[in-house]
Amino acid sequence: MRLINIGFGNMISSARLVTIVSPDSAPIKRIVQDGRDRGRLIDATYGRRTRAVIVMDSDHVILSAIQPETIAARLAGSPAAAEEEDDDDKE
């Protein structure tokens, strides 16, 4: 099992990840609202602006303050992702 940092020390299992998307479109906003209504929404933004919506295979919806591209780079194991982690956590 590989854990991916989604910001502020929060981790998700890469094996359970379905998708990482931007929160801007209406269908994604509906997914977030549905997750909230079903009690399956996890807000890991620490009060910051939501920049990524992560959908898990358990139907949980996770909000992150980290850009989807950064999370994808961490998933791929990019060395630049470690540098971005420090920058994102300071915002």
N, CA and C of each residue as an Amber inpcrd file, in Angstrom:
protein
   273
   0.8420000  -1.1740000   0.0000000   0.0000000   0.0000000   0.0000000
   0.8910000   1.2430000   0.0000000   0.6140000   2.1420000  -0.9370000
   1.3870000   3.3720000  -1.0450000   0.5040000   4.5420000  -0.6380000
   1.0040000   5.4090000   0.2390000   0.2590000   6.5730000   0.6910000
   0.7250000   7.8140000  -0.0490000  -0.2250000   8.6650000  -0.4110000
   0.0620000   9.8990000  -1.1300000  -0.3240000  11.0710000  -0.2320000
   0.5860000  12.0220000  -0.0810000   0.3240000  13.2240000   0.7200000
  -0.5840000  14.1600000  -0.0790000  -1.7340000  14.5270000   0.5090000
  -2.6590000  15.4450000  -0.1630000  -2.6550000  16.8180000   0.5140000
  -1.6420000  17.0710000   1.3080000  -1.4730000  18.3730000   1.9390000
  -1.6720000  18.3320000   3.4380000  -0.8820000  19.1250000   4.1520000
  -0.9810000  19.2910000   5.5990000  -0.8490000  17.9720000   6.3540000
  -0.0520000  17.0530000   5.8200000   0.1910000  15.7770000   6.4860000
  -0.9100000  14.7500000   6.3040000  -1.9190000  15.0450000   5.5050000
  -3.0000000  14.0940000   5.2470000  -2.5960000  13.1590000   4.1170000
  -2.9090000  11.8930000   4.2830000  -2.5140000  10.8730000   3.3140000
  -3.7250000  10.0800000   2.8370000  -3.6370000   9.6190000   1.5780000
  -4.6450000   8.7060000   1.0350000  -3.9310000   7.5040000   0.4320000
  -4.6280000   6.3990000   0.3590000  -4.0700000   5.1910000  -0.2330000
  -4.1820000   5.2750000  -1.7570000  -3.0720000   5.1100000  -2.4430000
  -3.0840000   5.1820000  -3.9030000  -3.8870000   4.0310000  -4.5150000
  -3.9800000   2.9150000  -3.7980000  -4.7210000   1.7620000  -4.3120000
  -6.2280000   2.0010000  -4.3080000  -6.7130000   2.9110000  -3.4770000
  -8.1450000   3.1790000  -3.3520000  -8.5900000   4.3870000  -4.1760000
  -7.6500000   5.0830000  -4.7940000  -7.9170000   6.2970000  -5.5550000
  -8.6060000   5.9810000  -6.8810000  -9.6730000   6.7050000  -7.1920000
 -10.3550000   6.5510000  -8.4660000  -9.9770000   7.7010000  -9.3860000
 -10.1270000   8.9510000  -8.9070000  -9.8240000  10.1010000  -9.7420000
  -9.4550000  11.3210000  -8.9160000  -8.7110000  12.2280000  -9.5450000
  -8.3660000  13.5260000  -8.9680000  -8.8150000  14.5690000  -9.9880000
  -9.7270000  15.4500000  -9.6010000 -10.2720000  16.4280000 -10.5430000
 -10.2950000  17.8230000  -9.9230000 -10.4130000  18.8120000 -10.7860000
 -10.5650000  20.1990000 -10.3750000 -12.0090000  20.4200000  -9.9270000
 -12.2430000  21.2770000  -8.9390000 -13.5930000  21.4550000  -8.3920000
 -14.4620000  22.4620000  -9.1400000 -14.0310000  22.9500000 -10.2880000
 -14.6880000  24.0760000 -10.9360000 -15.9660000  23.7510000 -11.6970000
 -16.1170000  22.5570000 -12.2400000 -17.2730000  22.2710000 -13.0900000
 -18.5170000  21.9250000 -12.2560000 -19.6640000  22.1490000 -12.8530000
 -20.9340000  21.8700000 -12.1740000 -21.0960000  20.3910000 -11.8000000
 -20.7180000  19.4340000 -12.6760000 -20.8480000  18.0270000 -12.2720000
 -19.9970000  17.6630000 -11.0470000 -18.8220000  18.2470000 -10.9520000
 -17.9600000  17.9660000  -9.7950000 -18.5470000  18.6120000  -8.5440000
 -19.1090000  19.7900000  -8.6820000 -19.7670000  20.4390000  -7.5410000
 -20.9320000  19.5850000  -7.0540000 -21.6550000  18.9280000  -7.9800000
 -22.7410000  18.0260000  -7.5870000 -22.2000000  16.8020000  -6.8530000
 -21.0720000  16.2790000  -7.3100000 -20.4490000  15.1350000  -6.6300000
 -20.0760000  15.5090000  -5.2050000 -19.5100000  16.7030000  -5.0340000
 -19.1340000  17.1750000  -3.6910000 -20.3810000  17.3160000  -2.8230000
 -21.4420000  17.9150000  -3.3590000 -22.6810000  18.0910000  -2.5890000
 -23.3090000  16.7500000  -2.2410000 -23.2920000  15.8040000  -3.1860000
 -23.8190000  14.4590000  -2.9110000 -23.0300000  13.7780000  -1.8020000
 -21.7020000  13.9330000  -1.8400000 -20.8530000  13.3670000  -0.7930000
 -21.1690000  13.9810000   0.5660000 -21.3970000  15.2900000   0.5800000
 -21.7520000  15.9900000   1.8160000 -23.1000000  15.4720000   2.3520000
 -24.0780000  15.3270000   1.4580000 -25.4060000  14.8670000   1.8580000
 -25.3870000  13.4340000   2.3950000 -24.5360000  12.5790000   1.8310000
 -24.4460000  11.1770000   2.2520000 -23.5130000  10.9690000   3.4390000
 -22.8450000  12.0260000   3.8700000 -21.9050000  11.8860000   4.9850000
 -20.6020000  11.2390000   4.5710000 -20.2410000  11.3480000   3.2980000
 -19.0220000  10.7330000   2.7690000 -18.0010000  11.7620000   2.3060000
 -18.1580000  13.0040000   2.7410000 -17.2330000  14.0640000   2.3610000
 -16.1810000  14.2380000   3.4490000 -14.9210000  14.2810000   3.0360000
 -13.8080000  14.5330000   3.9470000 -13.1220000  15.8060000   3.4910000
 -13.1450000  16.8250000   4.3300000 -12.5480000  18.1070000   3.9970000
 -11.1500000  18.1830000   4.5930000 -10.1300000  18.0690000   3.7330000
  -8.7360000  18.1140000   4.1740000  -8.0710000  19.4160000   3.7450000
  -8.8810000  20.4790000   3.6080000  -8.3450000  21.7580000   3.1300000
  -7.8330000  22.6520000   4.2560000  -8.1830000  22.3480000   5.4940000
  -7.8060000  23.1730000   6.6410000  -8.2450000  24.6170000   6.4480000
  -9.4430000  24.7920000   5.8860000 -10.0000000  26.1200000   5.7040000
  -9.5220000  26.8670000   4.4770000  -8.6580000  26.2490000   3.7230000
  -8.1510000  26.8880000   2.5030000  -9.0940000  26.6200000   1.3390000
  -8.8120000  27.2470000   0.2110000  -9.6030000  27.0700000  -1.0020000
  -9.4360000  25.6340000  -1.5270000 -10.5260000  25.0140000  -1.9350000
 -10.4730000  23.6650000  -2.5070000  -9.9040000  23.7510000  -3.9140000
  -8.8230000  23.0280000  -4.1540000  -8.1940000  23.0220000  -5.4750000
  -8.2680000  21.6670000  -6.1500000  -8.5490000  20.6180000  -5.3640000
  -8.6650000  19.2770000  -5.9460000  -9.7620000  18.5110000  -5.2220000
 -10.5050000  17.7400000  -5.9870000 -11.5110000  16.8310000  -5.4470000
 -11.0360000  15.4220000  -5.7800000 -10.9320000  14.6000000  -4.7550000
 -10.4340000  13.2340000  -4.9100000 -11.5830000  12.2790000  -4.6200000
 -11.8480000  11.3900000  -5.5570000 -12.9050000  10.3970000  -5.3840000
 -12.2400000   9.0480000  -5.1400000 -12.6900000   8.3810000  -4.0870000
 -12.1280000   7.0930000  -3.7090000 -13.0850000   5.9690000  -4.1180000
 -12.5920000   4.7360000  -4.1560000 -13.4240000   3.6030000  -4.5560000
 -14.4810000   3.2570000  -3.5140000 -14.3850000   3.8270000  -2.3280000
 -15.3720000   3.6080000  -1.2680000 -16.4940000   4.6440000  -1.3170000
 -16.5450000   5.4410000  -2.3990000 -17.4990000   6.5380000  -2.5870000
 -17.2430000   7.7270000  -1.6700000 -16.1140000   7.7630000  -0.9880000
 -15.7450000   8.9510000  -0.2280000 -15.2350000  10.0170000  -1.1940000
 -15.5480000  11.2650000  -0.8800000 -15.0860000  12.4040000  -1.6560000
 -14.2130000  13.2270000  -0.7260000 -12.9720000  13.4900000  -1.1680000
 -12.0020000  14.1970000  -0.3370000 -11.6490000  15.5140000  -1.0050000
 -11.6770000  16.5910000  -0.2230000 -11.3020000  17.9060000  -0.7150000
  -9.8790000  18.2110000  -0.2750000  -9.0830000  18.7310000  -1.1970000
  -7.6890000  19.0620000  -0.9000000  -7.3850000  20.4750000  -1.3670000
  -6.4910000  21.1430000  -0.6580000  -6.0530000  22.4890000  -1.0270000
  -4.8490000  22.4430000  -1.9620000  -4.4560000  21.2580000  -2.3920000
  -3.3120000  21.0740000  -3.2770000  -3.8210000  20.9030000  -4.7080000
  -3.1050000  21.4470000  -5.6790000  -3.4890000  21.3410000  -7.0860000
  -3.5270000  19.8740000  -7.5360000  -4.4730000  19.5140000  -8.4210000
  -4.5330000  18.1300000  -8.9220000  -3.2260000  17.6860000  -9.5820000
  -2.5600000  18.5960000 -10.2890000  -1.2930000  18.2600000 -10.9480000
  -0.2240000  17.8850000  -9.9310000  -0.2030000  18.5670000  -8.7950000
   0.7710000  18.2690000  -7.7440000   0.5110000  16.8980000  -7.1400000
  -0.7560000  16.5970000  -6.8830000  -1.1050000  15.2820000  -6.3320000
  -0.7540000  14.1820000  -7.3260000  -1.0280000  14.4280000  -8.6090000
  -0.6930000  13.4410000  -9.6400000   0.8130000  13.2200000  -9.7170000
   1.5880000  14.2920000  -9.5750000   3.0490000  14.1600000  -9.5900000
   3.5300000  13.3480000  -8.3900000   2.9120000  13.5550000  -7.2420000
   3.2680000  12.7680000  -6.0540000   2.9050000  11.3000000  -6.2580000
   1.7890000  11.0650000  -6.9150000   1.3680000   9.6950000  -7.2170000
   2.3760000   9.0200000  -8.1430000   2.8910000   9.7800000  -9.1050000
   3.8610000   9.2430000 -10.0570000   5.2600000   9.1430000  -9.4560000
   5.4700000   9.7740000  -8.3080000   6.7680000   9.7110000  -7.6470000
   7.7620000  10.7190000  -8.1630000   7.2850000  11.8180000  -8.7100000
   8.1560000  12.8560000  -9.2600000   8.9800000  13.5140000  -8.1580000
  10.2930000  13.7140000  -8.3800000  11.1100000  14.3810000  -7.3750000
  10.7060000  15.8390000  -7.1730000  10.1280000  16.4800000  -8.1850000
   9.6980000  17.8760000  -8.0610000   8.5070000  17.9900000  -7.1110000
   7.7620000  16.9170000  -6.9340000   6.5890000  16.9490000  -6.0620000
   6.9810000  17.2030000  -4.6150000   8.1270000  16.7270000  -4.1880000
   8.5830000  16.9620000  -2.8240000   8.8420000  18.4450000  -2.5860000
   9.3890000  19.1300000  -3.5840000   9.6230000  20.5640000  -3.4660000
   8.3060000  21.3220000  -3.4200000   7.3330000  20.9210000  -4.2570000
   6.0350000  21.5760000  -4.2870000   5.2910000  21.3750000  -2.9780000
   5.5350000  20.2550000  -2.3050000   4.8670000  19.9660000  -1.0420000
   5.1780000  21.0560000  -0.0330000   6.4170000  21.4490000   0.0670000
   6.8140000  22.4770000   1.0010000   6.1500000  23.8080000   0.6690000
   6.0780000  24.1540000  -0.5950000   5.4670000  25.4160000  -1.0290000
   3.9650000  25.4190000  -0.7560000   3.2710000  24.3150000  -1.0390000
   1.8230000  24.2490000  -0.8910000   1.4080000  24.2990000   0.5700000
   2.1640000  23.6940000   1.4560000   1.7950000  23.6590000   2.8660000
   1.9460000  25.0260000   3.5360000   2.7110000  25.9220000   2.9420000
   2.9280000  27.2560000   3.5230000   1.8320000  28.2350000   3.1510000
   1.0640000  27.9600000   2.0910000   0.0400000  28.8960000   1.6190000
  -1.0630000  29.1200000   2.6100000
